[in-house]
């Protein structure tokens, strides 16, 4: 049966120590969920635990498990540690991700490899670990955090966009396989969101990319988290916060020629201004 409430559900979040992942943890705990957080940095995890406790003082204790999601053995160990305390995972949210924008010819191959390892395989490993048990129980939900760059390949995101496109393919194929099993699947395409990750991206973002993303607005992590958890409880597949991403998701093939023309024009203007 679909999950329609977060109360007393074990919600495990990768990338849960900051940004959208931490916002999801606070919202889930406040709704009565048992929360587990997975991330690489033990110090950030400890701070995240206190932030979640502060948001939901009466909630169950928050489990934290350090792991690099690009390493399958570490992911499995973290999942086992979380389940020893909170029981089987009811809702898995894969929010861990990295992005390093730049001009294609200047970005080292190692960045492409690491980006795919974290964003794609860092999602695949926990999914492979929890989905079989969810199917056996006949209930559960998995949430993949993609990106607006998973709907349209944007200038400057040659390492990042393919990894987020890959999540779209994985989610759509898995949705077909899970249909009728009681296991829900949701994929989220956030726009630019005010997080530490975005601040890090801005350090290497080409001027053309800055110009292209300037008109898209800036969402808060809390707003993305609320939209995501509401979608999970309603059994929605795709979450596209904001009008622009919703239109892009629905009309991608129709809009693509116009978008290519428009984006090329903006990039040319930004490049010319930067050269002055």
Secondary structure, DSSP 8 states (H G I E B T S, - for coil): ------TT-EEEEETTTSHHHHHHHHHHHHTT-EEEEEES-HHHHHHHHHHHHHH-TTS---EEEE--TTSHHHHHHHHHHHHHHH-S-SEEEE---------GGGS-HHHHHHHHIIIIIHHHHHHHHHHHHHHHHT-EEEEEE--GGGTS--TT-TTHHHHHHHHHHHHHHHHHHHTTTTEEEEEE---SEESHHHHHHTTT--HHHHHHHGGG--EEHHHHHHHHHHHHHHT-SEE--SHHHHHHHHHHHHHHHHHHHHHHHHHHHHHHHHH-
